[in-house]
Amino acid sequence: MRRTWTNTNSQYPQVPYDLIKEMLVALSVIGVIVLVLAGIFSTPDVPALTAKQVVQQDPKLLIQTALDDLSLQDAISTYGPPYNHTPNAAQHLGPISPESWAGVQIPVNSAQDNVIGPLTRFLPIAPSLEAPLTAWNHATRSTQIHWADTVSNALNKAKIINAKLILPGNMTTDYGPVPQLINAYLALARTGLLESAIDGTTGPMPAMNRTKSLLLFQATPDEQYANQLDMTGNQWGIIKETGNYPGAVWLWYYTLLYQIPPFSTSSSADLLVVLTVGIVTVLLMLTPFIPVVRSIPRWIGIYKLIWRRYYREYGNGRREKSHETT
């Protein structure tokens, strides 16, 4: 039999119940629901784009990426902080420039880190690379850029035969050591070890910091990959998972801002978006303390619609509740 009693200090009936049992039952039910829904609606875990994947699908794209790195024309070489000291590259709004304040925290030299360094680590099992690497390292910077640009200009007429780059003209004299380096680079990518070589992994343990290898395909390769998944910035961007699955929908506000002026036309769009979201968040947090603004919900009266049952039963006052014992 249910037992109730009246507390002289309360106007509400009270009944005994097992709080621990209620909590465990609730957690169990919710846990089962979560597991079932996760199994039905979970999103696919699409891995990051890899060099092995690129070299298999479009070897010339990987070659162009390596050439851009060698000539320092890649996106990261001109990005500025935190990767390098490129003048006027840091985003800023007047005197506000967090990138400049933080400085270079992850120094990146694309030619050395993405191409020459990995090939140097490959040298013990490919001793024929010693001569082209030596030639490259002893050349002046202008000569290196000339070699890379010459190969890049001839890439449209080049062919991939037996998994090797074949350029028009004299492969030995017209392009310096770049063809030998590129072919070794393609071979390293096919093994699936290029990312590990870029990150400088030694020993059997995988690299824990994969920043540099993840930066390898910035710009064209990653953009093409994202376009295949309908996930570029002007499509679904960061608020959609791969396939027909919902993603981080709460990030819609960030994505929306990137699509409208002045955010979409600003060279400091990232900083402008973050500051805007930060200011709006602070204003929302301080709403209860801002005169006039804090009274808007009371003037609009939406809360009465939400709590309409309460106001229908009690109006603006409080009805005394009777207490019965059964």
Summary of the structure (lengths in Angstrom):
residues: 326
radius of gyration: 30.9
end to end distance: 7.9
largest distance: 103.1
contacts: 802
relative contact order: 0.11
helix: 54%
strand: 4%
